[in-house]
Amino acid sequence: MRLAIRRGALAFVAAQALASPGVASAACEGVSIAAPGNAVLNFDPFDELRETLDIDLIVRQRSATPCNLALSAQSMMPGVYREMRGSGNPVRYELRLGSQLLQNDLGSPVVIPGQIQGGNRDTLVRLRFEFPPGVLIPAGQYTDLLSLRAFDASGGTPVSLGIDASFTARLVVPASVRILLDGAITAANGRFGRSMIFLGELSDGAEANATLQIRATSGVRLSVASQNNGTLQHVAIAGDAGAIPYRLLLDGSPIDLRTGPADLRRQLPGGAGRENLRMQISVAPAGAKPAGTYRDVLTVTAEPN
């Protein structure tokens, strides 16, 4: 069994520079903030841990001495949750400054850990975007427009500097698919796992069942190939004398393996998610056959469609 996975990216672009209008007379003066134009996350929709992106803002201020600054951030859609919107359902995420959660409004600043250097020297301030694990997002692009507001925190209580800026966060989800076989015995075999489905001792009408589990962010094209063209072959006897034909059903549909790989296409509800397909193997009356072990190797390949 093989699986095909493609990865994606999360990019942040078009960060605006900030210029101080001189609203506040505090220790932080002439503040400017810029975000890099290309911060990328290789997004794996099958990661079981939290997906994160760290983006470093470049902060400068012109006073001679260091100062303390605070930031607030609001998404394009204000509210309790932050969301990226695009081709599928909105994708929720959290935004953190250091270890602190940034609320989705411009009136709840968080103090930046450490001080901002003086003399217009660069200070890097890290924002972290966190996405929940185990959420299958339909392939496509998703964006959120983030607005930032700067506050002087040198006096303890943050005071707005009257400075706003914005940048666009862009999430690119790849068309990806993963398959697993449940109900079989799996053992490591090089780079891939090999699953064994046992029919037991040969008898007319012998049957075995397994479940093919599909997880995907797009439509899926399944290809099923048989090493012996749909027959169980005796391990020591070649040709028809050592061959037993069998029947394969996948999700109730017969799969013809006699002339080569067979294709099956699936569209998941909502464009992404999980689906279980029942795999059924049965042996027709075979008549008298030599004793021994008979086997076939099925290769199931899944690709985004």
Secondary structure, DSSP 4 states (H G I P E B T S, - for coil): -EE----EEEEEE-PPP----S---SS--S-EEE--S-EEEEE-TT-SS-EEEEEEEEEE--SSS-B-EEEEEE-SS-SSSEEEEESSS-EEEEEEETTEEPPBEEEEEEEPSS-B-STT--EEEEEEEEE-TT--PPSEEEEEEEEEEEEE-TTSS-EEEEEEEEEEEEEEE---EEEEEESSEEEEETTEEEEE----S--TT-EEEEEEEEEESS-EEEEEEETTSSEEEESS--SGGGEEEEEEEETTEE---SSS-EEEEE--GGGSEEEEEEEEEEE----S--SS-EE--EEEEEEE-
